[in-house]
Amino acid sequence: MEVQIKFWTILTFLALFIVVLTLKLGYMEHSFSTIFQTLLNSDSNESLSYLLWELRIPRMLAAFAVGAILALSGAILQSILRNPLASPFTLGLSQGAAFGASFSIIVLGSATISIGFFQDISLVVVGAFLGAIVSSLLVLGFSMIKNISSEGLILAGVAIAAFFNAATMLLQYFSTDNQLATAVFWTFGDLSKGKWTEILLVFIFWLGGMIFVFIRGWDFNTIVWGETHAKSLGVKIWSLRIYALLVASLLTAIATAFFGIIGFVGLIAPHIIKLIFENQKHHFIFFASSILGGIFLMAADLLAKEILSPISVPVGILTAFTGVPLFLFILIRRVMRGRN
């Protein structure tokens, strides 16, 4: 309990520190007193009010929402597959979204459609969402193979990712220069793409995902001791795996569709939580991973904006540089454990 209190205290202060820096730093800087006065009274400085409420605050909230939802998706995948290498990126869900977005840009053009509450939604968003869903259905199909191991499913995800990468490159080969530039830029992952409506939708999906894992949290706890033990306690492993993969896929699809590919957040956050807190209940792991993922992406986006200021580096590039060493560390660690 003491470790948890220290963890949440540090995380809270870190989040507040990042929020203050995000509001302060940027191409146009203002004093803290001016910023707080504008937050309390928007009419006092209309240009600064627009900068804060339409640019910096939405981007900051988008970073938290996307980081939280990707971390939750990664935690679900790692738990249901009992493999720390599982994540939306390593299972090919992000690559499927990239193919869908590229197909929309190169083949269908930049047309827009209206879907219910969303008016004039880009076909690129729809294509990316459907691409992630198709990729997840392929993974789901492999998961139905009898006696397939978690390592086998990870390898299937790698193969699916390679297939969609090849399909995306084929589309780009026959594209114009403008189409190619647009498609490549989309894959970078940019938190300024979405506005208030998109951010709200991501938060709603995250809340739905949290409700699912809290309802099925006990089932996830039993899997830690092996599928045989879980089955003896009445847990339906096959149905749990199906539902978990579907939920994780939907979470990844909605975030990737609006904000592009931001890899390795779903790998980093759950792994750090499990390193700090061993033998914790999955209710805690899922929630803590989400919060840490949100704060991690907020920090990464702040660094991405400031590292080459005034040029803003796409946050997806920064998370990839962070995630690849951790991925290799986890892989080497598993190999060394296997030898021992």
C-alpha positions, 0 to 999 in steps of 0.5 A: 500500500505504501508503494502505491501511495508513493506511486500515485503521489509522484504520478500526480505531481508529474502530471501537474508539472507537465500540464503547467509546462504544456500551457506555458511552453510553445512558439508563443510564450506568456507569463504564468499570471497571464495564462491563469488569468486568461483561463479564468476569464477568456475575454481578457485576452482573446488571442491567448484564449484561442491558443489555450482552448483551441490548440494547447489544451485539446492537444494535451487532453488528446495526448492523455486520452490516446496514451490511456486508451493505447496503454489499456489496449496493450495491458489487455493484450498482454494479460490475455496472451500472457506475453509482455511483447503483445501490444497493438503495434506488435500485433499488426493493428496499427499497420492495418490502420495505416493501410486503410488510411493510405487506401483512402488517401490514394484510391478514394481521395480526400472526400468526406461523409457524414455518420450520425453525430459526425458531420463531414468526417474524412474517409481517411479516418473511416479507412484507418478505423476499418483497416485496424478492424480488419487486421484485428479480425485476422488476429482473431481468426488465428486465435481460434486455431486450436491449441495456438500459443501466445507466442504463435499469435504474436508471430501471426501478428508480425506476419499480418503487420508485414503483409499490411506494410507491403500492401501499403508500400504497393499503394504508395508506389503507384501514388502521386507525390502529393498523395505519397506525402499525405499518406506518409505524414499520416503514419507519423502520428500527430496529436493535433489532428483531432479536436474536441469531438474526437477527444470526447469519443476517445474518452468514451471508448476508454471508459467503455474499455475500463468498464469491460476490464473491471467486470472481467477483472477476476477472469483475468486474474485467474489466467495468471495461474494458467488456462487449466487452473482458470478453466477449473474455476469456471472461466471460459478462456476462449470467449474471454480471449475473443472479447478481450481481443475485440475490445483491445482492437476497438480501442486501438482502432478509434485512437489510430483512426483519429491521431495516426500511428503512435507505437509502443505506448501499449508496450511501455506503460503496462510493462513498467506497471508490472515491473513496479507492482508484482502480483497485483490484481488486474483491476489495478494493473489496467487502471494504473497502466492507462493513467501512466500511458496517458501521462507518458504520452503527454510528456512525450508530446511536450518533448516532441514540441520543444526538442527542435522548437519551433519545429514540432516533431511527430510524437509517434517518432519519439515513442518509437525511439523510446519503445524499441530499446524496451522491446529489445530489453523485454525480448532479451530478458525472456530469452535469458529466463528461458535458458535459466 
